[in-house]
Amino acid sequence: MEISSRKHIIIMTITMVMIKGAGVKCEVRVCEVVKCEVLWLAGHLALYPTVIKLTRTAANKNCELDPAPTWLVKMFASEFSPFITVLFNASFRDGVFPSSQKCAVVTPVLKKLTLDASDTGNYRPISNLTFLSKLLERCVYDQLRVYLQVNNLLPEHQSAYRRFHSTEMAMLKVLADAYVAADTGHVTLLSLLYLSAAFDTVDHSILVERL
């Protein structure tokens, strides 16, 4: 068997494992396995340019739950991306995140080395997610970010989770406002609120209505 044929058969095998593992049913129709540049799946491939870009620029991190190493998926990004695009579009269309991609390898790590190692409350869970789940998350993030920016739904001074914004910028804004207030003879009162596990405090119904 020729090397090119072996390569494309391997790609097809790994791709089918990824599709099966993601729990999404897709109709696969291979026009020509040997050349393999003509691979079509039943589905909408509108996100293909985004998927192939994110795949190629992804970090070289692996998870024990991945059916194939990340470097291999990145090496054959042009071959894998049409299949991955169909998986993602199926998830977007049905509004369902594949159950298999909700699994993670969790490693407990002490928040500080000086803390009591016998107290489970002193540990921070570090989750190693699958490559596909992180890729899907990135696709959703990019689409949501553009939507929020185009429709002016983000607060003007929000610094978190925004490109070219940081905690330093938030601090500078607070200090600048305090200095301006002091120069004009006003008194500044600063109230800070710290929430442990802040995401768990979000009201999902309000979040959905906001979006």
C-alpha positions as semicolon CSV with decimal commas, in nm:
position;residue;x (nm);y (nm);z (nm)
1;M;0,000;0,000;0,000
2;E;0,132;0,345;-0,087
3;I;0,231;0,583;0,191
4;S;-0,026;0,844;0,082
5;S;-0,304;0,584;0,094
6;R;-0,198;0,472;0,441
7;K;-0,193;0,832;0,562
8;H;-0,544;0,905;0,444
9;I;-0,683;0,578;0,579
10;I;-0,530;0,664;0,918
11;I;-0,688;1,010;0,898
12;M;-1,027;0,858;0,818
13;T;-0,997;0,609;1,106
14;I;-0,903;0,872;1,363
15;T;-1,175;1,105;1,237
16;M;-1,442;0,838;1,273
17;V;-1,321;0,770;1,629
18;M;-1,349;1,143;1,705
19;I;-1,700;1,158;1,556
20;K;-1,813;0,851;1,750
21;G;-1,659;0,982;2,068
22;A;-1,835;1,316;2,031
23;G;-2,171;1,140;2,018
24;V;-2,287;1,316;1,700
25;K;-2,442;1,120;1,415
26;C;-2,311;1,232;1,077
27;E;-2,345;1,090;0,730
28;V;-1,999;1,038;0,582
29;R;-1,956;1,021;0,208
30;V;-1,599;0,982;0,084
31;C;-1,553;1,076;-0,279
32;E;-1,197;0,952;-0,306
33;V;-0,992;0,817;-0,019
34;V;-0,652;0,821;-0,190
35;K;-0,646;1,189;-0,285
36;C;-0,854;1,282;0,019
37;E;-0,858;1,653;-0,062
38;V;-1,220;1,598;-0,168
39;L;-1,392;1,491;0,153
40;W;-1,752;1,584;0,207
41;L;-1,982;1,545;0,503
42;A;-2,354;1,599;0,512
43;G;-2,391;1,930;0,693
44;H;-2,320;2,300;0,685
45;L;-1,950;2,395;0,669
46;A;-1,982;2,770;0,718
47;L;-1,736;2,765;1,009
48;Y;-1,465;2,576;0,821
49;P;-1,221;2,872;0,789
50;T;-1,257;2,944;1,161
51;V;-1,214;2,580;1,262
52;I;-0,903;2,523;1,052
53;K;-0,748;2,847;1,182
54;L;-0,820;2,762;1,545
55;T;-0,695;2,406;1,496
56;R;-0,363;2,519;1,351
57;T;-0,305;2,785;1,618
58;A;-0,412;2,571;1,915
59;A;-0,164;2,504;2,193
60;N;0,020;2,173;2,180
61;K;-0,150;2,035;2,490
62;N;-0,283;1,682;2,519
63;C;-0,550;1,513;2,729
64;E;-0,568;1,144;2,820
65;L;-0,923;1,141;2,684
66;D;-0,822;1,248;2,332
67;P;-0,835;0,970;2,070
68;A;-0,539;1,127;1,889
69;P;-0,252;1,353;1,999
70;T;-0,295;1,725;1,937
71;W;0,015;1,752;1,719
72;L;-0,131;1,494;1,480
73;V;-0,463;1,679;1,449
74;K;-0,277;2,005;1,386
75;M;-0,052;1,843;1,127
76;F;-0,355;1,727;0,927
77;A;-0,577;2,025;1,009
78;S;-0,696;2,063;0,650
79;E;-0,813;1,700;0,646
80;F;-0,971;1,696;0,993
81;S;-1,135;2,041;0,988
82;P;-1,433;1,952;0,761
83;F;-1,529;1,669;0,998
84;I;-1,478;1,884;1,308
85;T;-1,683;2,162;1,148
86;V;-1,978;1,927;1,101
87;L;-1,956;1,820;1,466
88;F;-1,955;2,180;1,582
89;N;-2,239;2,286;1,354
90;A;-2,447;1,992;1,480
91;S;-2,384;2,109;1,835
92;F;-2,479;2,469;1,745
93;R;-2,786;2,359;1,551
94;D;-2,922;2,127;1,823
95;G;-2,809;2,342;2,115
96;V;-2,645;2,040;2,275
97;F;-2,289;2,002;2,399
98;P;-2,178;1,640;2,347
99;S;-2,182;1,451;2,677
100;S;-1,849;1,283;2,596
101;Q;-1,682;1,624;2,578
102;K;-1,803;1,720;2,925
103;C;-1,551;1,481;3,080
104;A;-1,215;1,602;3,206
105;V;-0,908;1,474;3,385
106;V;-0,914;1,665;3,715
107;T;-0,596;1,717;3,918
108;P;-0,622;1,872;4,267
109;V;-0,351;2,130;4,331
110;L;-0,285;2,316;4,656
111;K;-0,377;2,683;4,635
112;K;-0,068;2,766;4,839
113;L;0,219;2,540;4,940
114;T;0,189;2,661;5,300
115;L;-0,171;2,537;5,336
116;D;-0,274;2,217;5,513
117;A;-0,256;1,935;5,257
118;S;-0,505;1,725;5,456
119;D;-0,783;1,985;5,412
120;T;-0,965;1,929;5,081
121;G;-1,087;2,289;5,088
122;N;-0,731;2,407;5,028
123;Y;-0,716;2,245;4,684
124;R;-0,798;2,396;4,349
125;P;-0,928;2,153;4,083
126;I;-0,734;2,180;3,757
127;S;-0,935;2,029;3,470
128;N;-0,761;1,898;3,160
129;L;-1,028;1,904;2,889
130;T;-1,031;1,726;2,555
131;F;-0,896;1,902;2,249
132;L;-1,236;1,905;2,076
133;S;-1,414;2,057;2,375
134;K;-1,160;2,338;2,399
135;L;-1,181;2,397;2,026
136;L;-1,560;2,414;2,039
137;E;-1,542;2,653;2,333
138;R;-1,311;2,879;2,134
139;C;-1,549;2,880;1,837
140;V;-1,840;2,977;2,062
141;Y;-1,629;3,245;2,228
142;D;-1,528;3,404;1,897
143;Q;-1,886;3,412;1,769
144;L;-2,027;3,542;2,098
145;R;-1,756;3,809;2,127
146;V;-1,829;3,944;1,779
147;Y;-2,204;3,943;1,848
148;L;-2,165;4,133;2,175
149;Q;-1,931;4,390;2,019
150;V;-2,143;4,449;1,707
151;N;-2,457;4,499;1,916
152;N;-2,280;4,708;2,185
153;L;-2,383;4,471;2,463
154;L;-2,054;4,485;2,652
155;P;-2,010;4,750;2,924
156;E;-1,773;5,021;2,810
157;H;-1,527;4,969;3,094
158;Q;-1,537;4,590;3,120
159;S;-1,179;4,462;3,128
160;A;-1,227;4,089;3,180
161;Y;-1,230;3,849;2,884
162;R;-1,165;4,122;2,628
163;R;-0,872;4,160;2,394
164;F;-0,641;4,454;2,472
165;H;-0,802;4,490;2,817
166;S;-0,659;4,382;3,151
167;T;-0,680;4,419;3,527
168;E;-0,414;4,690;3,501
169;M;-0,645;4,897;3,281
170;A;-0,930;4,853;3,530
171;M;-0,704;4,968;3,812
172;L;-0,584;5,270;3,614
173;K;-0,946;5,367;3,544
174;V;-1,034;5,353;3,914
175;L;-0,725;5,554;4,011
176;A;-0,788;5,814;3,739
177;D;-1,147;5,864;3,856
178;A;-1,028;5,896;4,218
179;Y;-0,764;6,155;4,123
180;V;-1,016;6,358;3,922
181;A;-1,259;6,350;4,213
182;A;-0,987;6,459;4,456
183;D;-0,883;6,747;4,228
184;T;-1,241;6,873;4,220
185;G;-1,278;6,849;4,599
186;H;-1,499;6,540;4,605
187;V;-1,468;6,241;4,837
188;T;-1,423;5,898;4,681
189;L;-1,571;5,586;4,841
190;L;-1,460;5,251;4,695
191;S;-1,666;4,939;4,760
192;L;-1,516;4,604;4,662
193;L;-1,713;4,278;4,636
194;Y;-1,540;3,941;4,628
195;L;-1,739;3,634;4,525
196;S;-1,601;3,286;4,580
197;A;-1,685;3,064;4,279
198;A;-1,837;3,369;4,111
199;F;-1,969;3,182;3,808
200;D;-2,189;2,966;4,031
201;T;-2,367;3,280;4,149
202;V;-2,483;3,377;3,797
203;D;-2,858;3,357;3,737
204;H;-2,876;3,166;3,408
205;S;-3,226;3,295;3,324
206;I;-3,102;3,655;3,351
207;L;-2,793;3,568;3,148
208;V;-2,999;3,413;2,867
209;E;-3,238;3,709;2,866
210;R;-2,943;3,947;2,851
211;L;-2,798;3,765;2,551
